[in-house]
Amino acid sequence: MKKLAVSLLCIGAIPLAQAELIAQKGAQAQLKVEYSFVSKGQYFSPSKDQRRTWDSSKSVRMTAVYTADAPQPIGVLHANDPRQKQDMANTQAAAERAQKALAPGMNDMMKIMQDCGGADTPAQQACIEKKVSAYANTNRDQLNATRQAVAGDMDTLGKAGKGSRFQLWKLASQWGEYQVNEQVIFQVFEATCTESKKCVRTTVKKGSGGVPSPPGGASVAGASMFEVDGSKKEVVLRLPMPLVPLPLEQTVTSNISGDKIGQSKVTMPPWMSKALTTMTVAIPGDALRSVSGSKIIDIEGPYEEGGKLTVSWSFTAP
């Protein structure tokens, strides 16, 4: 009983607005997300022997389709919601109080069963029925008092687990497009390398096209999801993003001794992954399609890896 009580949530009647936010199991919703990263700057070493100049522009547009799970009284992504924690604590306390109050009567019923030798045969069942009837007549006042004492707690437990405050939406499929244009100029200053006689390496990375899918047709389930709280009118988002590195063409030109030059194929990990965490967003209307917004995130990192990431999202259905 205690374990059951810990996992249940007491919830009241469902308001109309909440009902409109909770969809039928199996319903689908579409979310569009755009990531745009820019970084531009210059670094001159303290010893004045190296200079690095960079200009980086990267963008990804993702479209993801989600399928709704059945509504639940307990949130998965809302695990730290204060109201949910309090409701769960109240339900657990109700279960413990009811268990304690009913324990003497349950113990008496177990003793009756033992006295009758079990409850398997018609004779044993008849014995139990006779003894229970006599027990009820003898202890009627006490049984009524116990019933009244636990009425509120039993009502709480009866309602627990029947609510539909939360709904989890799981990723069914996703696709997207990307574009990368990055240039890094590295200049050294030595005895034979000066401002007039430049020793420079230029690295250019470019790429565009469709975001690649995971190899071997691996499932994308669990990579992204969101959960609606119909009561508080908010949604917790784990945004979709590329699941594998993005392919690029790299071109290196240099007149620095010992440098390797030429073209090659390289990959770039999804740069937004280290900055994005679960986000909680308010639902301004009474449907998911009213949810949209943007966020600017400062990305820390050396040189061209640091910059500003702008994330924009919008639901297009239902």
Secondary structure, DSSP 4 states (H G I P E B T S, - for coil): -HHHHHT-----PPPHHHHHHSPPTT-EEEEEEEEEEEEEEEEE-TTSSEEEEEEEEEEEEEEEEEEEPPPBSS-STTTT-HHHHHHHHHHHHHHHHHHHHHHHHHHHHHHHHHHTT-SSSHHHHHHHHHHHHHHHHHTHHHHHHHHHHHHHHHHHHHHTT----EEEEEEEEEEEEEEEEEEEEEEE--SS--SSS-EEEEEEEEEEEEPPPPGGG---TTSSEEEEETTTTEEEEE----SSPEEEEEEEEE-STT---EEEEEEE--TTTTT---EEEE--SSSGGG-EEEEEEEEP-SGGG-EEEEEEEEEEE-
